[in-house]
Amino acid sequence: MLDTPVARGDVLAVRRTFLDSIGGFDDQLRPDDGAGALAELSLRAWMCGGGGAVRIAACSRVAVRNALRVRRVTDPVNYRRVVELWFGELRETAYRQGGVSDDMSAAEQQSVSHRDSLLFYNTEIYIYF
């Protein structure tokens, strides 16, 4: 097994009890190519999962088409939601790195107002989504 920061997404295996324990998929994210949902779910697995991790099964017998294609959160609304929910003090850096405006609509602000941002425990992170 290889640890990875974010689930790849074309194929995902997770125990149902674990997925339920961290709240499942975020139903507030808009449909994109799945990158927003996987980035948010991966961050939640790290931060709330009680030992959760994202891993790649190196010897899996599943072929993934376009496995080397870079996936990015392309929907600005999804990008802002992930940043506002999880990046805490690093929000400005995430917005600058992603080239996304931090101007949120009233609906976006309301959708993230109920959750407190969690801070990263690592001092070095690489923002690339």
HELIX and SHEET records of a PDB file:
HELIX    1   1 ARG A   16  SER A   21  1                                   6    
HELIX    2   2 ALA A   35  CYS A   48  1                                  14    
HELIX    3   3 PRO A   76  TRP A   86  1                                  11    
HELIX    4   4 GLY A   88  LEU A   90  5                                   3    
HELIX    5   5 ARG A   91  GLY A   98  1                                   8    
HELIX    6   6 ALA A  106  VAL A  112  1                                   7    
SHEET    1   A 2 LEU A   2  ASP A   3  0                                        
SHEET    2   A 2 ARG A  55  ILE A  56 -1                                        
END                                                                             
